């Protein structure tokens, strides 16, 4: 069974290559083919750590969804606060 490597681990492995460690040595140490290492290195040089992720935009979409959820919660809380009896009494004192 082939164990998948995380983007962070791939970046660390590639950095070892870029620092001059022989590719064959890295291949044996991490049990990764030389072809995979070459592909990872080229992807890293082109895209950084994001190049290892299957769908880099997914993390950005998830971030936007979380922000949207927070904003929706704030809106609901403000609506409840606006419609609460305490809020209504508070506004009558200001008039």
N, C-alpha and C positions, 0 to 999 in steps of 0.2 A: 504494500500500500504506500502510495506516494503522499507524503505530508505536505500540505501547502504552506508556503512561507508568507508571513505578513509583509506588507509594504515596508514597514520599519526595519525588519530583519533584512530584507532584500537591499535596502539602502545601506545598511551597515556592511553587508557582504560586498556590495559594489565599491564602497569607499575603501575597503581593503585592497581591492583590485587597483583602484585609482592611486593608491599609495605605493603601488609597485609590487605587491605580493603576487607571486606567479599564479596564473589562472588554474593550472593543473593542481596546485596545492590547495587552493580555495575549493576547487571542485571536489577533491577527495574529502576535505575537512567537513564540508557542508552537505556532501552527497548530492550534488547538483551537477548536471551535465555542463560541459564547457560551452555548448551551444546556448543553453539557458543563461549562463553567466554572461555571455557575449550580448545576448538579447537584453538582459537586465541592464548591463552597462550602457548600451546604446540608448535604451529608453530613459535611463537616469540622466544621462548627459543631455538628452533632448528635453525632458519634462520634469526632472527632479523626482522627488518621492511620489508625486501624484501620478507619474507614469506607470507605477506598479499597480495602481488601483484599477479594478475592472471598469468602474464607472465613476470617474472623479466628480462628475457633476451631481451624483447622487448625494454626496455629503453636503453640497451647497443647497440642494433642494430641501434636504432634511432640516438644515439650518433655517431656511426661509419658512418652512412649515412650523417649526417651533416658535419663531418670532410671530407668525400669524396667530398661532394658538394663544400666545401671551397677550397679544392685542385684543383678541376676541374676549378673553377672560376679563381684561381691564374694562372693556366696553360694557360687559354684563354687570360687573361690579358697580360701575358708574351709574348704570340704569337703575339698579336696585337701590343704590344710595339716593338717587334723585327721587325715587318713588316711595321712599320710606317715610313714615309719619314723623320721625325725628327730623328728617331733612326738611319737611314741609313747615314744621313749627319754626325751625331755625331760620327759614326764609321770611316768615312773617315778621320776625323781630327786626329784620333789616329794612323793612319798608318804611 
